[in-house]
């Protein structure tokens, strides 16, 4: 079995690549553009065992070469940071929409067995009460979430029109090893470690559901093996917390003062709350194994112990 993992040198992608390499006897190919958020060193322990191709899913020729003879395709490759999408939406459209189109085209031409599109809960938009199911309307708020929703819709259309064997997963906010420190948890860990301010948007009461990256990797694996072709699956951690609570937890675990908290102007179009109903994925036999507090402590310890990773950024 040959699997192509796009974006496999990024945060979730590298964790998934390590997971697949440890649990399956697959021939693994990683295709990654190595942008600021992709780091080949994330895979250094297993590089002799896999094929690595530096390339861009936005480039048809790169996709054509990387996907040839692949049985499974898992697409993690994406621009993902909301603030960057507000500054320059164009690169998000190129990667998250055009790049997804290229992958789907060659999944169709090469007749792959399964194509799994990795998406996000942000495509649903904000919800004040209750939780989003896979049948909820798509209502993205940022250029990032809109571009991811566009990729999802293309994937759905390629299944319906061309019978491409598509699956989609939408996870809540991931955290854990190898995450580039622009997202809340790794940024606040690094800033606190270096006694720098922790910039909290608005009133700090925006709520996110958090999942440890290894739990998400296991969920993706379960969907890839047991999910119904053409379906979407939510993967939530069941850990809804306001940003300010996360901030206090990080400071407490690092023994740093609350005076490091700095409230800043709120992000444009900042969604108030995300919440996922993961009943459908739980029905496949998956469930998250990590508590939020345990995973956060594990993540902090990883960043404290991995100066080599931090020095490559």
Secondary structure, 3 states (H helix, E strand, C coil): CEEEEECCCCHHHHHHHHHHHHHCCCEEEEEECCCCCCCHHHHCCCHHHCEEEECCCCCHHHHHHHHCCCCEEEECCCCCCHHHHHHCCHHHHHHHHHHHHHHHHHHHHHCCCEEEEEEEHHHHCCCCCCCECCCCCCCCCCHHHHHHHHHHHHHHHHHHHHCCCEEEEEECEEECCCCCCCCHHHHHHHHHHCCCCEEEECCCCCEEEEEEHHHHHHHHHHHHHHCCCCCEEEECCCCEEEHHHHHHHHHHHHCCCHHHEEEECCCCCCCCECCECCHHHHCCCCCCCCCHHHHHHHHHHHHHHCHHHHHCC
